[in-house]
Amino acid sequence: MPNKDGTGSRWWHGKFRGCGYRITLAREVILDVLSKTEDHLSAEDIYSRIHAKHPNIGLTTIYRTLEVLSDLGLVYGFDFGDKRVRYELAEGPKGAHHHHHLVCTSCKRIVDYTDFIDEEVKLLQETEKGLSQKYGFRITNHLIQFYGLCGDCKSKG
């Protein structure tokens, strides 16, 4: 299937083929939905976005497909404290897009934090190195979520 600009196949096709998985309609549609949003979508959110166009893809299929996509490392699932797993792509067509999350405990707003300063990068590298040495653990990735009040909620309180 061509990209929106008409070139080649979608970036995730190679990931499936490399792992021996078929590219099913449900997998294609879910990855397409996640690739077109900055939101962190739950399985129910994804279902509501695709149901009109793809009524044969049920919520159970979406849950199973998200589990496969997570196992393949194509999507990450997060629980931001509301007991609903929300998903985002692990990477896009340009590769990994590492970021952290700022989660407002009042309004539940989630901000993807990507504009790291040099001191933050250095601190994380030193932390990873120290943990690796201390525990004999090879760190390949990390997830950091900060919880607090966003500017709007902070000013209300």
C-alpha positions in Angstrom: 0.0 0.0 0.0 1.5 3.4 -0.9 2.1 6.2 1.4 0.0 9.4 1.3 2.5 10.9 -1.0 2.2 7.9 -3.3 5.7 6.5 -2.6 6.6 2.9 -1.7 5.0 0.8 1.1 4.4 2.0 4.6 7.4 2.0 6.9 6.1 -0.7 9.1 5.8 -3.3 6.4 9.4 -4.4 6.8 8.9 -4.8 10.5 6.2 -7.4 9.9 8.0 -9.3 7.2 11.2 -9.4 9.3 9.3 -11.1 12.1 7.3 -13.4 9.9 4.0 -11.8 10.5 1.3 -11.0 7.9 0.1 -7.5 7.4 -3.6 -7.8 8.2 -6.3 -5.1 7.7 -6.6 -4.6 11.4 -2.9 -4.2 11.9 -2.6 -1.8 9.0 -5.6 0.3 10.1 -4.5 0.6 13.7 -1.0 1.6 12.8 -2.4 4.1 10.3 -4.7 5.6 13.0 -1.7 5.9 15.4 0.5 7.4 12.8 -1.9 10.2 12.1 -2.4 11.4 15.7 -0.3 13.0 18.4 -2.9 11.8 21.0 -2.4 8.8 23.2 -5.3 6.6 22.2 -7.0 3.7 24.1 -8.3 0.7 22.3 -11.8 2.2 22.6 -10.6 5.4 21.1 -9.1 3.5 18.2 -12.3 1.5 17.8 -14.4 4.7 17.6 -12.1 6.1 14.9 -12.2 3.1 12.6 -15.6 1.6 13.2 -17.6 3.6 10.6 -15.2 2.7 7.9 -14.3 -0.8 9.1 -17.3 -2.2 11.0 -16.0 -5.8 10.8 -13.0 -4.9 13.0 -14.3 -5.4 16.5 -13.0 -4.2 19.9 -11.7 -7.6 20.7 -9.7 -7.7 17.5 -8.3 -4.3 18.4 -7.2 -5.5 21.8 -5.5 -8.6 20.3 -3.9 -6.6 17.6 -2.5 -4.0 20.0 -1.0 -6.8 22.0 0.8 -8.2 18.9 1.9 -4.7 17.9 3.3 -4.2 21.4 5.1 -7.5 21.4 6.7 -6.6 18.0 7.8 -3.3 19.5 5.8 -1.2 17.0 3.6 0.4 19.7 4.0 1.3 23.3 1.2 1.0 25.8 1.1 3.4 28.8 -1.1 3.6 31.9 -1.1 7.3 32.9 -3.0 6.6 36.1 -6.5 6.4 34.8 -6.4 2.6 34.4 -6.8 2.7 30.7 -3.9 1.7 28.6 -3.1 4.3 25.9 -1.0 3.6 22.9 1.4 5.4 20.7 3.8 4.4 17.9 7.2 3.3 19.1 8.7 4.9 16.1 7.7 6.6 12.9 8.9 6.6 9.3 12.0 8.6 10.4 12.9 6.2 13.1 12.6 6.3 16.9 11.1 9.4 18.4 12.2 9.3 22.0 10.3 11.4 24.5 9.1 11.6 28.0 5.6 12.4 29.3 4.3 15.1 31.6 0.9 14.0 33.0 -1.5 16.4 34.7 -3.1 14.6 37.6 -6.1 17.0 37.5 -7.2 17.3 33.9 -5.3 14.2 32.7 -3.6 16.1 29.9 -0.5 14.4 28.5 2.4 16.3 27.1 5.1 14.6 25.0 8.3 16.2 26.2 11.1 16.1 23.6 13.1 19.3 23.9 15.8 17.9 26.2 18.6 20.2 27.3 22.3 19.0 27.3 22.3 18.6 31.1 19.2 16.3 31.0 20.8 14.1 28.3 24.0 13.9 30.3 22.2 13.0 33.5 20.2 10.2 31.8 23.4 8.8 30.2 25.2 8.8 33.5 22.2 7.2 35.2 21.9 4.5 32.6 25.7 3.8 32.7 25.6 3.6 36.5 22.6 1.3 36.6 24.2 -0.9 33.9 27.4 -1.3 35.9 25.7 -1.7 39.3 23.3 -4.5 38.1 25.1 -5.9 35.1 22.1 -4.9 33.0 22.2 -3.7 29.4 19.7 -0.9 29.1 18.2 -0.5 25.7 15.5 2.0 26.4 13.8 3.9 29.2 10.4 5.4 30.0 10.0 8.5 32.2 6.7 10.0 33.2 6.4 13.1 35.4 3.1 13.6 37.2 1.9 17.0 38.5 -0.3 19.9 37.6 -0.3 21.6 34.2 -0.1 25.4 34.0 -3.9 25.7 33.6 -4.7 23.5 36.6 -1.9 25.0 38.7 -3.4 28.5 38.3 -6.9 27.3 39.2 -5.7 25.8 42.6 
